Amino acid sequence: MGVQLKEILKLPSLNGAEVVAGKRALEREVLALSFLEADSVNEIKHKLFRADEYLFGELDITSFYSVKDDLGRQIEIINNMHDLGAVGLIVYYVGVFLPYLDDRVLQVADEKDFAIIQMPQKNTQIRFSEAIYEISQLLLEHPDANFATEIKRKLSEVPRWSQTMETTLKMLADVTKANVAIVSDEGEVEYATRWPRNSKLDFAQITKGNVQDDQINYLKIKLDSQGEASNYWLWLIKERGVLSKSQLLQAKNVVESSLFVWGKSTLYATKYSLISGILNNEADRMWRLAQNLDVDLDKLSVMWIVSTYTLDQIQDIITHLNNYLHKFYQEVLVDYLDNYIVVLCGDCQSKKTEMDICRDFLESSYSKQNIDAIIYSPNTKSIDNFGRNYRLVMTHKLALRKVFPTTRFFSMIKCEYINNIEIGWERNSSEITTLESSISKLRENQELMHTLCVYLLDSQRDIQKASELLFVHRNTVKYRLKQISKLLECDLSVYDESLVYYLACIIYRLKQ
């Protein structure tokens, strides 16, 4: 079994902690510990709480610092955490950062049996690290938590587009803290999910017995074939850790339940599986899936990463995108992955430029109602580059929105700029220092600094658009730009000079 929340409260690091809401959750089992902060409603809805992520038995530590003045966002966090299966929150520094826990927050938590544990108020001596250490140690002593029932309950609630074997394996990986794979009798890895997500293990080599590493532990068990001629095996693979037979049997139970409820088709080739294989650079798997789906991978050259306003219309948006793209491309793959709709397409048959195809879709009335933004990655020469570009976007997605808050069409070059700047920071590059110093004279004048950022980053040097974004007359924009040019001793109409300040403005916004 896992560790009941009431047992965790007995730890020395939680001395003086008070359960101020959701006391019935004290009987629930904690399976994992995490740290939570959120800095905007958009991140809460679309970035942090993803539709295919579930926080089974998770207990979170927070100070509510970034939402300390926003009651609505505090309540939204409680609702989202509860819906995703979390047990509760430990709130630090009440009376220091967060003035107090509002009764309305506590009422919502009580109604949902979601525990809120308040650490001693106005105490700046307590530290997150102490509780993190003790709770983690306690959880490590209970590796055989009974997770199958909770996972099956959550699987019964997932939306139709997430009813895939990948969703099931992702949940199992997060709970067992192990890589999870489904392998055919022939030794082919049909599905796999990594834990941690950046794991570099070669599943194909491990399942074929070609890796000799004492630190890698694995267990496998045959799945019920449910009348099929082919047999499949469930593998749990762990780096530097211990696996138990209990975990394996529970995982088998969960997978077989998914197959029973969703149907055996979840084991067959799907566009979701193929896109996932491409983005994870799983070469053997993606070529086999492509052959089964009659997709020519060599023709794929363009990727769209589509962010939507809501999850309610995902299937409708995917259908709409499919219909639109098939007017222009011979090869089209569209599916929902990691909270985004991912498009891979190629072999364009239109006289339109491929960028115009994307822009025209984004400017349609349908898209304006449903699509937040599209990140456009063209001219992919190698299939491996799709995965590289996708990971780059996932790494910098929040920075992209911070630097370009009003943008809906992102070319991949914007992500490359941010990536190069962050690499420069890590290396203490003199180029970054030079770029920052180039706008030092403007920093004292916030109005001019803001104008330059809007002009270069948000309006792409379009004076009329800049005036609309700044809510001033276009002549005011012209006047400010003249002031800026005089202060910086530059000509913003010259491309190479404006590029320097474009990059400097990116750095400025990243640091805000």
Backbone torsions as a table, in degrees:
resi	resn	phi	psi	omega
1	MET	NA	164.2	176.8
2	GLY	-82.3	-165.3	-179.0
3	VAL	-104.2	119.3	179.3
4	GLN	-65.8	146.0	-178.4
5	LEU	-58.8	-36.0	-179.1
6	LYS	-65.3	-27.1	176.8
7	GLU	-74.8	-35.4	178.5
8	ILE	-64.2	-34.9	-179.2
9	LEU	-65.6	-12.5	179.0
10	LYS	-84.6	-5.8	-178.4
11	LEU	-66.9	144.6	179.8
12	PRO	-56.3	-35.1	-177.7
13	SER	-67.8	-14.0	179.7
14	LEU	-107.6	19.3	175.1
15	ASN	-56.4	131.6	178.3
16	GLY	85.7	-5.1	178.5
17	ALA	-69.4	143.8	-177.2
18	GLU	-126.3	131.2	175.2
19	VAL	-81.2	105.5	-173.7
20	VAL	-97.6	-7.7	177.6
21	ALA	-161.2	155.3	174.9
22	GLY	66.7	41.8	-174.6
23	LYS	-64.3	-23.9	179.1
24	ARG	-68.5	-15.8	178.0
25	ALA	-75.8	-7.5	-179.2
26	LEU	-62.0	-23.6	179.2
27	GLU	-83.3	-11.6	-177.0
28	ARG	-75.7	154.8	-178.8
29	GLU	-92.2	136.7	175.4
30	VAL	-95.7	127.8	-179.7
31	LEU	-109.8	-21.4	-175.8
32	ALA	-152.5	158.6	179.3
33	LEU	-125.3	139.2	178.9
34	SER	-146.1	171.2	179.3
35	PHE	-115.9	131.7	-174.4
36	LEU	-123.5	127.7	162.5
37	GLU	-140.7	152.9	178.5
38	ALA	-144.5	136.1	-173.8
39	ASP	-114.7	4.2	173.1
40	SER	-165.3	155.1	179.2
41	VAL	-61.8	-36.7	-179.2
42	ASN	-62.4	-43.6	178.6
43	GLU	-64.2	-40.1	-179.4
44	ILE	-61.0	-45.1	-175.0
45	LYS	-77.0	-42.4	-167.2
46	HIS	-113.4	-13.3	-176.0
47	LYS	-115.1	-53.8	-173.6
48	LEU	-77.9	-50.7	-177.5
49	PHE	-93.2	86.8	-175.0
50	ARG	-84.6	150.8	-175.0
51	ALA	-66.5	-22.6	-179.0
52	ASP	-107.8	21.1	176.3
53	GLU	-117.3	138.8	-179.5
54	TYR	-135.6	139.7	-171.7
55	LEU	-109.3	62.6	-174.6
56	PHE	-56.0	121.5	173.8
57	GLY	58.0	24.7	-176.9
58	GLU	-83.8	138.3	172.9
59	LEU	-111.6	129.3	-174.9
60	ASP	-115.7	146.9	177.2
61	ILE	-108.1	134.5	-178.8
62	THR	-151.4	164.2	169.5
63	SER	-116.2	-5.0	-175.4
64	PHE	58.1	20.8	-173.2
65	TYR	-57.7	-46.8	-174.0
66	SER	-74.2	-12.9	177.3
67	VAL	-123.0	24.5	-173.9
68	LYS	-61.9	-24.8	-178.2
69	ASP	-106.6	11.2	-174.7
70	ASP	-128.1	97.3	-178.2
71	LEU	-62.2	-41.7	-178.4
72	GLY	-59.4	-40.4	-179.4
73	ARG	-72.5	-33.4	175.7
74	GLN	-62.3	-43.9	179.6
75	ILE	-65.8	-38.5	179.9
76	GLU	-64.0	-37.5	176.6
77	ILE	-61.3	-45.8	179.9
78	ILE	-59.0	-47.0	-179.3
79	ASN	-61.0	-45.5	-178.5
80	ASN	-66.8	-43.8	-179.8
81	MET	-61.7	-42.6	178.4
82	HIS	-62.2	-46.7	-177.0
83	ASP	-62.3	-27.1	-178.9
84	LEU	-90.6	2.7	172.9
85	GLY	96.8	7.9	179.0
86	ALA	-70.4	153.4	-178.5
87	VAL	-85.2	-41.5	-177.1
88	GLY	176.5	-173.5	-179.1
89	LEU	-126.8	141.4	167.0
90	ILE	-104.1	118.0	-174.2
91	VAL	-104.3	119.7	179.4
92	TYR	-97.5	158.0	168.4
93	TYR	61.4	33.8	171.7
94	VAL	-68.1	131.9	-175.3
95	GLY	90.8	-7.0	176.0
96	VAL	-110.6	-61.0	175.6
97	PHE	-96.3	-64.5	174.9
98	LEU	-79.5	120.2	-176.4
99	PRO	-56.3	-45.2	178.6
100	TYR	-165.6	162.3	174.0
101	LEU	-86.2	116.2	-176.0
102	ASP	-66.0	144.5	179.7
103	ASP	-58.9	-30.6	-179.2
104	ARG	-69.7	-32.2	174.8
105	VAL	-67.1	-44.0	-178.8
106	LEU	-66.2	-35.3	179.3
107	GLN	-65.0	-43.7	178.8
108	VAL	-61.4	-43.8	-179.8
109	ALA	-63.5	-41.1	178.5
110	ASP	-62.5	-43.2	-179.2
111	GLU	-62.5	-29.9	-176.9
112	LYS	-100.4	4.9	-176.0
113	ASP	52.9	44.3	-179.5
114	PHE	-109.3	118.0	-172.2
115	ALA	-73.3	133.1	168.0
116	ILE	-119.3	117.2	-177.7
117	ILE	-108.5	116.2	-178.0
118	GLN	-96.6	122.4	175.5
119	MET	-73.2	162.1	-177.6
120	PRO	-49.5	130.1	-175.3
121	GLN	-69.4	150.6	174.2
122	LYS	56.4	28.9	-178.7
123	ASN	-109.8	112.1	-179.6
124	THR	-95.8	2.4	-178.4
125	GLN	-87.2	-23.1	-178.9
126	ILE	-73.1	151.3	-176.5
127	ARG	-132.1	142.1	175.9
128	PHE	-55.0	-42.6	-169.8
129	SER	-59.6	-31.9	-178.1
130	GLU	-66.8	-46.2	178.4
131	ALA	-68.3	-40.0	179.4
132	ILE	-57.9	-44.7	-178.8
133	TYR	-64.1	-50.2	-174.6
134	GLU	-68.2	-42.5	-179.4
135	ILE	-66.8	-41.2	179.0
136	SER	-61.1	-42.9	178.6
137	GLN	-61.5	-41.9	-179.5
138	LEU	-64.9	-40.7	179.6
139	LEU	-66.3	-35.6	179.7
140	LEU	-65.7	-23.1	179.3
141	GLU	-81.5	-5.5	-178.7
142	HIS	-129.9	68.9	-175.3
143	PRO	-75.3	-14.5	-173.2
144	ASP	-101.4	41.9	-179.6
145	ALA	-58.5	145.8	-179.2
146	ASN	-83.1	86.9	-172.9
147	PHE	-98.7	-15.3	-171.8
148	ALA	-59.3	-44.9	-177.5
149	THR	-62.2	-44.3	-178.5
150	GLU	-65.7	-41.6	179.9
151	ILE	-64.7	-44.2	-179.4
152	LYS	-62.7	-35.4	176.9
153	ARG	-63.4	-44.2	179.9
154	LYS	-67.2	-38.2	179.4
155	LEU	-62.7	-31.1	179.2
156	SER	-70.2	-14.3	-176.3
157	GLU	-104.2	-8.3	-173.6
158	VAL	-70.6	147.7	178.7
159	PRO	-64.6	161.2	-172.5
160	ARG	-57.9	-38.5	-177.1
161	TRP	-69.8	-14.8	178.6
162	SER	-101.0	5.7	-179.8
163	GLN	-82.2	72.9	-178.1
164	THR	-130.6	160.9	178.3
165	MET	-64.3	-30.8	178.0
166	GLU	-60.8	-39.0	178.6
167	THR	-62.2	-45.3	179.3
168	THR	-61.2	-46.9	-177.4
169	LEU	-67.7	-34.1	178.6
170	LYS	-63.1	-41.8	177.7
171	MET	-63.3	-44.5	-179.7
172	LEU	-63.5	-39.7	179.9
173	ALA	-62.8	-42.0	-178.3
174	ASP	-67.7	-33.2	-178.4
175	VAL	-81.1	-42.5	-177.3
176	THR	-84.1	-11.5	-176.1
177	LYS	56.2	43.6	-178.4
178	ALA	-143.3	156.8	170.1
179	ASN	-70.2	140.4	-178.1
180	VAL	-126.2	133.1	-178.3
181	ALA	-140.6	149.9	170.6
182	ILE	-113.1	124.8	-172.0
183	VAL	-124.2	138.4	179.7
184	SER	-77.9	169.9	176.9
185	ASP	-58.9	-28.8	-178.7
186	GLU	-81.7	0.3	179.1
187	GLY	86.6	10.1	178.7
188	GLU	-83.7	132.0	177.9
189	VAL	-79.2	107.3	-177.3
190	GLU	-81.7	-41.2	179.5
191	TYR	-142.3	147.5	177.5
192	ALA	-156.9	143.7	174.5
193	THR	-131.2	136.5	-173.6
194	ARG	-95.9	143.8	169.4
195	TRP	-144.6	122.1	-5.4
196	PRO	-65.2	167.7	-173.7
197	ARG	-61.5	-23.7	-179.8
198	ASN	-94.4	16.0	178.6
199	SER	-59.6	140.1	-179.1
200	LYS	-108.7	12.4	-178.4
201	LEU	-59.2	141.4	175.9
202	ASP	-93.5	96.6	-175.6
203	PHE	-59.3	-42.0	-176.6
204	ALA	-58.9	-42.6	-179.8
205	GLN	-69.3	-39.0	-179.1
206	ILE	-66.1	-46.4	-176.8
207	THR	-69.8	-18.5	176.3
208	LYS	-94.9	3.7	175.7
209	GLY	75.3	24.7	-175.5
210	ASN	-99.2	6.1	-179.7
211	VAL	-116.0	123.8	178.1
212	GLN	-108.6	96.8	-178.2
213	ASP	-146.1	113.2	-177.2
214	ASP	-63.5	-18.9	-177.4
215	GLN	-83.2	-13.7	-178.5
216	ILE	-95.9	118.9	179.1
217	ASN	-109.8	144.8	178.0
218	TYR	-148.4	154.2	172.3
219	LEU	-133.6	148.1	177.7
220	LYS	-140.4	154.7	-179.2
221	ILE	-152.9	144.6	-178.6
222	LYS	-77.5	135.9	177.0
223	LEU	-86.4	153.6	174.8
224	ASP	-63.3	122.6	-176.2
225	SER	-73.4	-12.3	178.9
226	GLN	50.1	44.6	175.2
227	GLY	86.7	-4.7	-179.9
228	GLU	-80.8	150.8	178.1
229	ALA	-70.5	-34.8	-178.2
230	SER	-80.2	144.2	175.9
231	ASN	-107.1	148.4	177.3
232	TYR	-128.3	149.0	-179.9
233	TRP	-119.6	138.8	175.3
234	LEU	-97.3	126.8	179.4
235	TRP	-115.4	136.5	165.2
236	LEU	-111.7	125.2	-175.8
237	ILE	-126.7	123.9	-175.0
238	LYS	-126.0	134.7	173.8
239	GLU	-91.3	124.2	174.6
240	ARG	51.9	55.2	178.4
241	GLY	-165.7	172.8	-176.6
242	VAL	-107.3	135.8	174.0
243	LEU	-109.8	152.7	179.9
244	SER	-122.0	155.6	177.3
245	LYS	-62.6	-33.2	178.6
246	SER	-61.0	-44.5	178.5
247	GLN	-60.5	-43.2	-178.5
248	LEU	-63.5	-45.2	-179.0
249	LEU	-65.1	-39.5	177.5
250	GLN	-66.3	-40.4	178.9
251	ALA	-63.4	-42.0	177.3
252	LYS	-59.2	-44.6	178.7
253	ASN	-57.6	-44.4	-178.3
254	VAL	-65.6	-47.1	-178.3
255	VAL	-62.6	-45.4	-179.4
256	GLU	-65.7	-32.4	175.6
257	SER	-66.7	-40.0	177.6
258	SER	-61.6	-44.0	179.6
259	LEU	-63.8	-37.4	-179.5
260	PHE	-68.8	-43.6	-175.0
261	VAL	-79.0	-45.5	-174.8
262	TRP	-90.2	-17.6	-179.6
263	GLY	103.0	154.2	-177.5
264	LYS	-67.5	-14.4	-179.1
265	SER	-63.9	-18.8	178.7
266	THR	-66.4	-15.1	176.4
267	LEU	-89.8	-7.7	-176.9
268	TYR	-90.6	171.0	-179.0
269	ALA	-64.8	131.7	176.3
270	THR	-133.3	162.4	177.1
271	LYS	-62.8	-36.3	177.4
272	TYR	-58.0	-48.0	-178.8
273	SER	-61.7	-41.3	-178.7
274	LEU	-66.9	-45.8	178.5
275	ILE	-60.6	-44.5	178.8
276	SER	-59.6	-43.4	178.7
277	GLY	-62.7	-40.0	178.7
278	ILE	-65.2	-47.2	-175.7
279	LEU	-70.5	-24.3	177.6
280	ASN	-96.1	7.3	177.9
281	ASN	54.6	40.7	177.0
282	GLU	-91.2	84.0	-166.2
283	ALA	-56.7	-55.4	-176.3
284	ASP	-58.4	-44.5	-176.2
285	ARG	-66.8	-43.7	-174.5
286	MET	-69.2	-36.1	178.5
287	TRP	-68.3	-37.0	178.5
288	ARG	-67.6	-43.5	178.3
289	LEU	-65.0	-40.1	179.6
290	ALA	-61.2	-40.1	178.6
291	GLN	-64.8	-41.4	179.3
292	ASN	-65.5	-33.1	-178.2
293	LEU	-94.7	1.1	179.9
294	ASP	58.8	47.5	178.3
295	VAL	-111.7	131.2	178.2
296	ASP	-91.1	99.2	-176.8
297	LEU	-62.0	-29.9	-178.2
298	ASP	-65.1	-19.9	-178.9
299	LYS	-87.2	-16.4	-178.8
300	LEU	-71.1	130.7	-176.7
301	SER	-143.0	-10.1	-174.6
302	VAL	-130.3	139.4	175.8
303	MET	-125.8	133.8	168.2
304	TRP	-112.4	136.2	170.5
305	ILE	-114.1	112.8	-167.6
306	VAL	-107.7	123.7	176.3
307	SER	-102.0	129.9	-177.4
308	THR	-107.0	159.5	178.6
309	TYR	-72.5	-31.9	-175.3
310	THR	-143.7	157.1	176.3
311	LEU	-89.0	-9.5	-173.4
312	ASP	-65.1	-30.4	-173.8
313	GLN	-109.4	22.4	-174.0
314	ILE	-55.1	-50.5	-176.4
315	GLN	-63.7	-38.4	178.3
316	ASP	-65.1	-40.1	179.7
317	ILE	-66.2	-41.1	178.3
318	ILE	-61.1	-43.9	178.4
319	THR	-62.7	-44.4	-179.9
320	HIS	-61.6	-43.7	178.1
321	LEU	-63.1	-43.8	178.7
322	ASN	-57.1	-48.5	-179.2
323	ASN	-63.0	-41.1	-178.9
324	TYR	-66.5	-47.5	-174.1
325	LEU	-69.9	-31.3	-179.8
326	HIS	-69.1	-11.9	173.8
327	LYS	-72.9	-19.6	-172.4
328	PHE	-120.7	-28.2	-171.9
329	TYR	-120.1	146.7	175.0
330	GLN	-79.8	-38.1	-180.0
331	GLU	-110.7	124.2	-178.5
332	VAL	-140.9	126.5	172.1
333	LEU	-124.0	126.7	179.3
334	VAL	-138.1	129.3	172.6
335	ASP	-163.2	172.5	-175.8
336	TYR	-96.2	125.2	-174.5
337	LEU	-147.9	126.7	175.3
338	ASP	52.6	42.8	175.4
339	ASN	74.4	10.6	175.5
340	TYR	-131.5	154.8	168.4
341	ILE	-89.1	124.6	-179.0
342	VAL	-107.0	130.1	177.8
343	VAL	-115.0	128.2	170.0
344	LEU	-122.5	125.0	-177.0
345	CYS	-146.9	167.1	-179.3
346	GLY	-176.6	176.7	-176.2
347	ASP	61.3	60.7	-177.1
348	CYS	-67.6	133.7	-179.1
349	GLN	-111.9	15.9	-174.6
350	SER	-110.1	155.0	174.4
351	LYS	-79.4	-16.1	176.1
352	LYS	-65.8	150.3	171.0
353	THR	-71.3	153.1	-177.6
354	GLU	-66.8	-31.1	176.7
355	MET	-67.4	-38.7	178.8
356	ASP	-66.6	-34.0	176.3
357	ILE	-59.1	-42.8	179.4
358	CYS	-69.7	-46.6	-178.6
359	ARG	-63.0	-41.6	-179.4
360	ASP	-62.4	-39.7	177.1
361	PHE	-63.0	-43.7	-176.7
362	LEU	-65.6	-30.6	-177.8
363	GLU	-90.1	-1.0	178.4
364	SER	-69.2	157.2	-179.2
365	SER	-62.8	-33.9	178.6
366	TYR	-62.9	-46.2	-177.8
367	SER	-67.4	-37.4	-179.7
368	LYS	-62.3	-25.6	178.4
369	GLN	-85.4	-27.2	-169.2
370	ASN	-121.0	-23.2	-172.1
371	ILE	-106.5	124.0	177.7
372	ASP	-76.9	-49.3	-177.5
373	ALA	-164.1	159.7	173.6
374	ILE	-129.6	130.5	171.6
375	ILE	-99.5	121.6	-169.6
376	TYR	-107.4	121.0	-178.8
377	SER	-121.3	100.7	-175.2
378	PRO	-97.1	175.5	168.6
379	ASN	51.6	46.3	178.1
380	THR	-80.5	111.2	-174.6
381	LYS	-81.0	-29.6	-178.5
382	SER	-123.3	140.6	-179.9
383	ILE	-59.9	-29.1	179.2
384	ASP	-64.6	-26.9	-176.8
385	ASN	-69.5	-22.6	176.2
386	PHE	-60.7	-46.7	179.5
387	GLY	-64.0	-41.6	180.0
388	ARG	-62.5	-46.9	-178.8
389	ASN	-67.5	-38.4	179.1
390	TYR	-62.6	-46.5	179.5
391	ARG	-63.9	-34.7	178.2
392	LEU	-63.4	-43.2	178.8
393	VAL	-65.9	-44.3	-179.6
394	MET	-63.0	-33.1	179.4
395	THR	-70.5	-36.9	-171.6
396	HIS	-113.1	15.7	-174.3
397	LYS	-61.4	-39.5	179.4
398	LEU	-70.7	-37.5	177.7
399	ALA	-65.5	-37.9	177.5
400	LEU	-58.8	-45.9	-179.1
401	ARG	-69.7	-32.4	178.5
402	LYS	-68.0	-41.2	-177.4
403	VAL	-77.9	-35.3	-176.6
404	PHE	-123.4	70.0	-171.1
405	PRO	-66.3	-23.2	-177.3
406	THR	-106.5	1.1	-174.4
407	THR	-80.6	141.1	175.9
408	ARG	-113.7	-25.4	178.0
409	PHE	-112.3	116.0	179.4
410	PHE	-112.1	120.8	169.1
411	SER	-80.6	156.0	-176.9
412	MET	-61.1	-25.1	-177.2
413	ILE	-62.2	-31.0	178.3
414	LYS	-62.0	-41.4	178.7
415	CYS	-67.4	-37.7	178.0
416	GLU	-63.1	-41.1	178.6
417	TYR	-59.3	-48.9	-179.0
418	ILE	-62.9	-42.2	179.6
419	ASN	-60.6	-46.0	-179.3
420	ASN	-64.7	-37.1	178.5
421	ILE	-65.8	-44.1	-179.2
422	GLU	-67.7	-34.1	173.8
423	ILE	-64.4	-40.8	177.7
424	GLY	-61.2	-39.0	176.5
425	TRP	-61.2	-47.0	-178.3
426	GLU	-60.0	-33.2	-177.2
427	ARG	-95.9	6.2	-177.5
428	ASN	51.8	46.6	-176.0
429	SER	-65.5	137.2	176.8
430	SER	-67.6	-26.1	178.7
431	GLU	-63.9	-39.1	178.7
432	ILE	-66.5	-42.9	177.8
433	THR	-60.0	-41.6	179.5
434	THR	-64.1	-43.0	178.8
435	LEU	-62.9	-43.4	179.5
436	GLU	-62.6	-41.8	-178.2
437	SER	-69.1	-20.6	-177.3
438	SER	-65.1	-23.4	-179.7
439	ILE	-113.2	16.5	-176.8
440	SER	-59.7	-33.0	-178.8
441	LYS	-69.9	-18.7	-178.7
442	LEU	-90.4	-19.3	-172.6
443	ARG	-60.4	-27.0	-179.3
444	GLU	-77.9	-14.0	-179.7
445	ASN	-117.7	93.7	-175.1
446	GLN	-62.7	-33.4	179.8
447	GLU	-63.7	-45.8	179.8
448	LEU	-70.6	-37.3	179.4
449	MET	-63.6	-43.8	178.7
450	HIS	-64.1	-41.2	179.1
451	THR	-61.3	-44.1	179.9
452	LEU	-62.7	-43.0	179.4
453	CYS	-62.6	-45.0	179.9
454	VAL	-64.7	-41.9	-178.0
455	TYR	-64.1	-45.2	-175.1
456	LEU	-86.3	-41.9	-172.8
457	LEU	-91.2	-39.9	-172.1
458	ASP	-95.6	-33.7	-176.7
459	SER	-107.3	-2.9	-179.8
460	GLN	53.8	45.9	177.0
461	ARG	65.1	26.5	175.4
462	ASP	-97.8	109.3	-174.2
463	ILE	-62.5	-41.7	-179.2
464	GLN	-63.1	-45.2	179.0
465	LYS	-65.2	-38.5	177.8
466	ALA	-61.6	-40.6	-179.9
467	SER	-64.3	-35.9	178.6
468	GLU	-69.1	-41.0	179.8
469	LEU	-69.7	-31.3	-179.4
470	LEU	-89.2	-9.2	-177.7
471	PHE	59.2	42.1	176.1
472	VAL	-135.3	166.6	178.8
473	HIS	-69.5	150.2	-179.7
474	ARG	-60.2	-30.9	177.7
475	ASN	-66.7	-31.0	176.4
476	THR	-66.1	-39.8	177.2
477	VAL	-62.5	-44.9	179.7
478	LYS	-59.7	-42.8	-178.5
479	TYR	-63.9	-43.5	-179.9
480	ARG	-65.5	-39.3	179.3
481	LEU	-63.7	-35.8	175.5
482	LYS	-64.4	-40.8	177.0
483	GLN	-62.2	-43.1	-179.9
484	ILE	-62.7	-47.1	-179.8
485	SER	-60.1	-37.1	179.7
486	LYS	-69.2	-43.3	180.0
487	LEU	-65.2	-40.8	-176.1
488	LEU	-89.2	-8.7	-178.2
489	GLU	54.7	54.6	-178.4
490	CYS	-142.0	169.8	175.1
491	ASP	-118.8	102.9	-175.8
492	LEU	-68.5	-10.8	177.5
493	SER	-81.2	-12.5	178.1
494	VAL	-88.8	128.0	-170.7
495	TYR	-58.1	-51.6	-173.6
496	ASP	-66.4	-31.0	176.6
497	GLU	-72.7	-42.1	-179.3
498	SER	-66.9	-30.7	179.0
499	LEU	-63.9	-40.0	177.8
500	VAL	-57.5	-46.0	-177.4
501	TYR	-76.7	-27.3	173.0
502	TYR	-59.3	-48.5	178.9
503	LEU	-66.7	-38.2	178.9
504	ALA	-63.5	-37.5	178.3
505	CYS	-68.3	-35.1	175.4
506	ILE	-60.3	-47.0	179.1
507	ILE	-60.5	-42.8	-179.1
508	TYR	-58.7	-47.6	-178.4
509	ARG	-69.5	-36.0	178.5
510	LEU	-61.7	-31.7	-176.3
511	LYS	-88.1	-7.5	-178.5
512	GLN	-76.0	NA	NA
